[in-house]
Amino acid sequence: MDYDSCFLYYRDQKLLLLEGQRYTVGRSDADILLPHGLVSRHHADIVWREGQFWVVDNGSTNGTLVNGRRIEEQVLLDGDKIKIGCFDLEFVVINGVEQENSEYTLLPSETIMLERRLSRFVGEIDDPGVVRRFYDLKELYDRKKDKLLDFAYKDPLTGLYNRRFFEEKIETEFARCKRYQRQLQLAMLDLDHFKLINDSHGHQKGDEVLRTAAKVLISNSRKMDIPVRYGGEELLLVLPETDAHQAFTVGEKVRTTIAQETAAQTGVCVSVSIGIAGFSATNDSVHGLILAADRMLYAAKTQGRNRTMSDATSPGA
């Protein structure tokens, strides 16, 4: 297989989309079954058109979002995030070499997500109590899976994604950015004089400060963004589909809000230094992007801390 293959990811399921096909996404009697009240019966279609997959909203009640924006129809690119009701899907393209090295991929007919027979079976049950018990069991199963994913990919102290998750996702985001010449920014944050907080107020207060800073980072993140605890008091924010000006604005908002919230919530006002770098001809690898953000963070530190610096706006960057 030397051509690209397209997949739809939902949680831990990877679903192969076949060229030339149309897949209806909906609450019932659909190819891609998403049984929830926020999903319309025939919510949207994923359809092969003009050599590409498109997502087309079918006049759904709650709309179809791609990368956080409501759409009527849109061509799908590698890494696009699709939100339908409360379900978060991801469209992924894997080339022939990657496909040969990947694990076996479920076909639509082999996965519960696309299994029409299950939907029909539940629909044939006359007892509403049994139907309710079935969906309660499914919701419990989904919650358990979410907890297992949290254990694997979330930092227990802050609730941010951990370094392992970051290292997996940044490769995907960077490949997408490079392939389609999309925007990508990386913000690296470091709490100023954090060691003094631990030394002066104790590690419990330090943990409280970290949790507060993490909440600010999460609250200023979009669904597509990736807030990370990189190590110690160093945090990251991956910003897909974001230009340098927008990233700088986000950085400044996070910086000022962390100072306000740490003072209000912990009694210790903590400043933060932020370095931002974006995908460019210079930063043309993941390693290069991380180094560039780190250089900007170092510049922010050496120029007095409590500031945001970007390689797109800093002299000599």
C-alpha positions in Angstrom: 0.0 0.0 0.0 1.8 3.1 -1.2 -1.0 5.6 -1.1 -2.4 7.6 1.8 -5.1 6.1 4.0 -7.7 8.1 5.8 -9.1 7.3 9.2 -11.5 8.7 11.8 -10.3 8.5 15.4 -12.7 8.3 18.3 -11.1 7.7 21.7 -9.1 4.6 21.2 -10.8 3.5 18.0 -9.3 4.0 14.5 -11.8 3.6 11.7 -10.7 3.2 8.1 -12.6 5.5 5.6 -12.8 4.0 2.1 -12.4 6.2 -1.0 -15.6 6.8 -3.0 -17.8 6.1 0.1 -20.3 8.3 2.0 -20.7 7.8 5.7 -23.7 9.1 7.6 -23.0 10.2 11.1 -26.0 10.3 13.5 -27.9 9.2 16.5 -29.7 6.3 14.9 -29.7 4.3 11.7 -26.4 5.7 10.7 -23.1 4.4 9.4 -21.2 6.1 12.2 -23.4 5.7 15.3 -23.2 8.4 18.0 -26.1 7.7 20.3 -26.7 10.9 22.3 -29.5 13.5 22.5 -27.2 16.3 21.3 -26.7 14.4 18.0 -29.3 14.6 15.3 -30.7 11.4 13.7 -28.7 12.0 10.5 -26.4 14.7 11.8 -23.7 14.9 9.1 -22.1 13.1 6.2 -18.4 12.3 5.6 -18.2 12.0 1.9 -15.5 11.3 -0.8 -15.7 14.2 -3.3 -13.1 15.5 -5.8 -10.4 13.2 -4.5 -10.8 14.3 -0.9 -13.0 13.6 2.1 -15.5 16.3 3.1 -17.7 16.7 6.2 -21.2 18.0 5.4 -23.7 19.1 8.0 -27.2 17.9 7.3 -29.0 20.8 8.9 -28.4 19.4 12.4 -29.9 21.0 15.4 -26.7 21.6 17.3 -24.3 22.0 14.3 -21.1 20.4 13.2 -17.8 22.0 14.3 -14.4 21.6 12.6 -11.5 23.0 14.6 -13.9 24.9 16.8 -15.8 26.6 14.0 -19.3 25.7 12.9 -19.5 24.7 9.3 -22.0 23.7 6.6 -19.4 21.8 4.6 -15.6 21.6 4.6 -12.8 19.6 3.1 -11.0 17.5 5.8 -7.3 17.8 6.3 -5.0 15.6 8.3 -5.5 16.3 12.0 -8.8 18.2 11.7 -10.9 18.0 14.9 -14.6 17.3 14.3 -17.1 17.9 17.1 -20.6 16.4 16.8 -22.8 16.8 19.8 -20.6 15.8 22.8 -18.3 13.6 20.6 -14.8 14.6 19.6 -13.5 13.0 16.4 -10.2 13.4 14.6 -9.5 13.0 10.9 -6.1 11.4 10.3 -4.2 10.7 7.1 -1.5 8.0 7.3 0.9 7.4 4.4 1.7 3.9 3.0 4.9 3.5 5.0 3.3 4.5 8.3 0.3 2.2 7.5 2.6 -0.8 6.9 4.1 -0.3 10.4 0.8 0.4 12.2 -1.4 -2.0 14.1 -4.4 -3.7 12.4 -7.1 -1.2 11.7 -10.8 -1.9 12.2 -13.0 -1.6 9.2 -16.3 0.2 9.7 -18.3 -3.1 9.8 -16.0 -4.4 12.6 -16.4 -1.7 15.2 -19.2 -0.9 17.6 -19.0 2.7 16.6 -20.2 1.9 13.1 -22.3 -1.2 13.9 -25.8 -0.8 12.7 -26.9 -4.2 14.0 -26.4 -3.0 17.6 -28.6 0.0 17.0 -31.3 -2.1 15.4 -31.1 -4.6 18.2 -31.6 -1.9 20.9 -34.4 -0.5 18.8 -36.2 -3.8 18.8 -36.2 -4.0 22.6 -39.7 -3.2 23.9 -38.7 -2.8 27.6 -37.6 0.9 28.1 -35.9 -0.2 31.4 -33.7 -2.6 29.5 -32.8 0.0 26.9 -31.9 2.5 29.7 -29.8 -0.1 31.4 -27.9 -0.7 28.1 -27.1 3.0 27.7 -26.2 3.3 31.3 -23.7 0.4 30.9 -22.3 2.0 27.8 -21.8 5.4 29.6 -20.1 3.6 32.5 -17.8 1.8 30.1 -16.9 5.1 28.4 -16.2 6.8 31.7 -13.9 4.0 32.7 -12.0 4.3 29.4 -11.7 8.0 30.0 -10.2 7.4 33.4 -7.7 5.0 32.0 -6.7 7.5 29.4 -6.3 10.2 32.1 -4.0 7.9 34.1 -1.8 7.4 31.0 -1.8 11.0 29.7 -2.7 13.4 32.5 -0.5 14.9 35.2 -2.2 14.0 38.5 -1.4 17.2 40.3 -2.5 19.8 37.7 -4.8 17.9 35.4 -2.7 19.1 32.4 -1.5 16.6 29.8 1.8 15.0 30.6 5.1 15.0 28.7 4.4 11.6 27.1 1.1 12.9 25.6 2.8 16.1 24.4 5.6 14.1 22.6 3.0 12.0 20.8 0.7 14.8 19.8 3.3 17.4 18.8 4.6 15.0 16.1 1.2 14.7 14.6 0.5 18.5 14.8 3.8 19.3 13.4 3.5 16.9 10.5 0.1 18.3 9.7 1.4 21.8 9.8 4.4 21.0 7.5 2.3 19.1 5.0 -0.4 21.7 4.6 1.6 24.8 5.5 -0.8 25.6 8.4 -0.1 27.7 11.4 1.4 26.3 14.6 2.7 28.0 17.7 4.3 26.7 20.9 4.3 28.6 24.1 6.7 27.6 26.9 5.9 29.0 30.4 8.0 29.0 33.6 6.8 30.3 37.0 9.3 32.9 38.2 11.2 32.2 41.4 9.2 29.1 42.0 11.9 27.6 44.2 11.6 30.5 46.6 7.9 29.8 47.0 8.6 26.2 48.0 11.4 27.3 50.3 9.4 30.2 51.9 5.9 28.8 52.0 6.4 25.0 51.8 5.7 22.5 49.0 2.0 22.3 49.7 1.7 26.0 48.8 3.9 25.4 45.8 1.5 22.7 44.6 -1.4 25.0 45.2 0.2 27.7 43.0 0.9 25.1 40.3 -2.7 23.9 40.3 -3.9 27.5 40.1 -1.6 28.3 37.1 -2.8 25.1 35.4 -6.4 26.1 35.7 -5.6 29.4 34.1 -3.9 27.6 31.2 -6.8 25.2 30.7 -9.4 28.0 30.9 -7.5 29.9 28.2 -7.2 26.9 25.9 -9.5 26.0 23.0 -10.6 22.4 22.4 -7.8 22.0 19.8 -5.1 23.4 22.0 -2.8 21.1 24.2 -2.0 22.4 27.7 0.9 20.5 29.1 3.0 20.1 32.3 6.4 19.7 30.7 8.3 19.2 34.0 8.4 20.8 37.4 7.1 24.4 37.1 7.5 24.5 33.3 4.3 24.4 31.3 3.6 24.3 27.6 0.7 25.3 25.4 0.5 23.9 21.8 -1.6 26.3 19.6 -2.6 24.8 16.3 -4.2 27.1 13.6 -2.8 30.1 15.4 -0.5 32.9 14.1 2.2 34.7 16.0 0.0 37.7 16.9 -2.8 35.5 18.3 -0.3 33.4 20.2 1.3 36.5 21.8 -2.2 37.7 22.8 -3.0 34.4 24.4 0.4 34.5 26.2 -0.2 37.9 27.6 -3.7 37.0 28.8 -2.3 33.9 30.5 0.6 35.8 32.1 -1.6 38.5 33.6 -4.3 36.1 34.7 -1.9 33.8 36.5 -0.6 36.7 38.6 -4.1 37.7 39.5 -5.4 34.2 40.2 -2.4 33.0 42.2 -2.7 36.1 44.4 -6.5 35.7 44.9 -6.5 31.9 45.3 -3.3 31.2 47.1 -2.3 34.5 48.7 1.0 34.4 46.8 1.3 36.5 43.7 3.4 34.6 41.1 4.6 36.0 37.8 5.4 33.9 34.8 7.8 34.2 31.9 6.7 33.0 28.5 8.6 32.2 25.3 6.7 31.6 22.1 7.9 30.2 18.8 6.1 29.2 15.6 6.6 26.8 12.7 8.9 28.5 10.1 11.7 27.8 7.7 14.0 28.1 10.6 11.9 26.0 13.1 11.3 23.2 10.6 11.4 20.3 13.0 9.8 19.5 16.4 13.2 19.7 18.0 13.8 23.1 16.4 10.4 24.4 17.5 11.0 23.4 21.1 14.5 24.9 21.1 13.2 28.2 19.6 10.5 28.4 22.3 13.1 27.7 25.0 15.3 30.4 23.6 12.5 32.9 23.8 11.7 31.8 27.4 15.4 32.3 28.3 15.3 35.8 26.7 12.2 36.6 28.8 14.0 35.5 31.9 17.2 37.4 31.2 15.2 40.6 30.4 13.6 40.8 33.8 11.0 38.0 33.9 7.2 38.5 34.0 7.0 39.0 30.2 6.0 37.3 27.0 8.5 37.1 24.1 7.9 35.6 20.7 10.5 34.8 18.0 8.2 36.5 15.5 8.5 39.9 17.3 11.8 39.8 19.1 14.8 41.6 17.6 17.4 39.2 16.3 15.2 36.2 16.6 
